[in-house]
Amino acid sequence: MLTSKFAGKLRTKINQFSGYESSGLDKTAQRFVGEAIYGMLCSQSVLLTEIGRTLQSPVSLKKIEERFCRQLQKPGLWDDINSQVLADAGPRIGPETLMNYLGAEPHEVSN
C-alpha cells in the first residue's frame, strides 16, 4: 500500500511538472511528455518498450510504442519543450552557477 501511495504521489508531481513544461502543446503531446518522463524515471531507460512497460496500461505494448513514435515525429515538439525549459532555467543560471554535461567535470560558467 505504501509503495502504491508513493507511486501515486510521484506520478502527480511528474504530471504537474510535465504539464508546465509542455504547455502550448496539444493534449496528446502533453500526455506523451508526462508518460515519457514517468517511464524514464521508473524504468531508468530511454527505450520506448521499457518506458511503455512501466505504464502498466491495458493497451498492448506495441500500440504504446507506435503512439510514442508518432508523438516523437511531431514537428516542433522538441523546439517547444526546449524553449519552455530554457525559459524556466534561464533566470536561475548566473555567473557562479556550476554546469555539468553528461560525464564532464563540473565547471563555472564564464562570461
Secondary structure, DSSP 8 states (H G I E B T S, - for coil): -HHHHHHHHHHHHHHHHHHHHTTTS-HHHHHHHHHHHHHHHHHS---HHHHHHHT--SS-HHHHHHHHHHHHTSTTHHHHHHHHHHHHHGGG--TT-EE--TT---EE---
